[in-house]
Amino acid sequence: MLMLALLTGCGGGSGDESGSGDTESGGSSSAEREQNGGSQGTDQKSGGGGTTSPADTADTTKQSRSPAEVGADETGSIMVLEYHRIGGDPTFSPDWTISTQQFRQELTYLYENDYYPVNFRDLVEGALEVPAGKTPVVLTFDDSSDTQFTMVREEGDWVPEPAGAVGVLAEFHRKHQDWPMKGTFFVLPEANAPNNLFGQPELAEKKLRYLADAGFEIGTHTLYHANLAQATPAGVREQLALSVAEIKKRLPDYEVDSLSLPFGEYPSNEALLRSGTWQGSGYDLEGAAEVAGGPSPAPYSSRLDPYHVPRIQTGELAGQSQALFRYFEQNPGERYVSDGNPDVVSFPKGSGESLDTAEIQSAGKRIRPY
Ligand SMILES: [Zn+2]
């Protein structure tokens, strides 16, 4: 079953979907983009004529710059990037492989263009802690292959092999302390080697602990890349409960909150994804990732379905990431830009129509149009 996953990739027949995702991301009218204005547009608003409410004053203890000054727009889009193989044999599965060099370049691009990494669960739970003026980005890694995280001995210690995903991310963090070790690994506990929790089964527990301690998130991708559209309801519960149990067997206190659906295939009863049990093991998932679809709506947007979060595929051949990087350069007003205060949802007046204000209030947060 896993071989099929690798040959066809995580997405299966998702090429068309990701294509339409591009269209979708470009689908806003030019009027909407003008209205949002991006950081340039908000400078004018901060210059004069802006209103100062009591809420503005209260927030100054938590941030040094106002939402207008940083061009905050917490209604904008967020990229959830989808990586599979990092380096390794480029001919093995070219659609789903990105070279180590290109991965480093993408990280450098994101860092230099004011993106800031968060975990997948932070997006679906609406708990984004992002400095003012930065745009959250979610790096996700599917299939737990050896190219993502092999460990090697260095002066008696086990450390991430430098050319794999974790090695590159650790090195990047050492160089740039303001780029935290965030990103979500959707793992396959019972796949065939080398996708069984990154190969090296004797080091599986050490690797999961390394990821959790560093700040990365561990999510499930089912036990062995099961197609949940073809599973019985009991089969869905089995795949989810046992994959979570396999992670918790190695990290007993760890909460698994997130799922990536193999092939992007959903069970007919999607409620099975949220919570369930199988032979004494349980799961309680906060969100699920699709395999394609373009940028994600913001937390608290009525357009965000936490169990259908779209992603942007990477890869030498099938990758959409470069196109989306260019897209947001040309349409900066569509980016989510943080106000730096997780308790407040800030946005330029007129761009908050998509927000679910009742949900924001029930989360104990406030909205602040400016
Ligand atoms: Zn996969």
Residues whose N, C-alpha, C, O or C-beta is under 5 A from the ligand:
A	BS01	ZN	C10 D142 D143 P262
